[in-house]
Amino acid sequence: MKAYYDRVKKELNFKAKNVNEMLKELKIMRNTVIVVANNEIVDEDYNFKEKDKVKILSVVSGG
């Protein structure tokens, strides 16, 4: 599958079946991103479906 990662502005390939495994595979820290599938925020236990459109969005904070 592929996921668009806004921090690097490109699509990344992954083989994981759920969000938690994908983030580990791509070496992305869970607390630094929000994962979206089909325009809805999903939690780390979400299991990907074949036609999901996945985005990894960086969390921005500051003052």
Order of alpha helices (4+ residues) and beta strands (2+ residues): beta-beta-alpha-beta-beta-beta
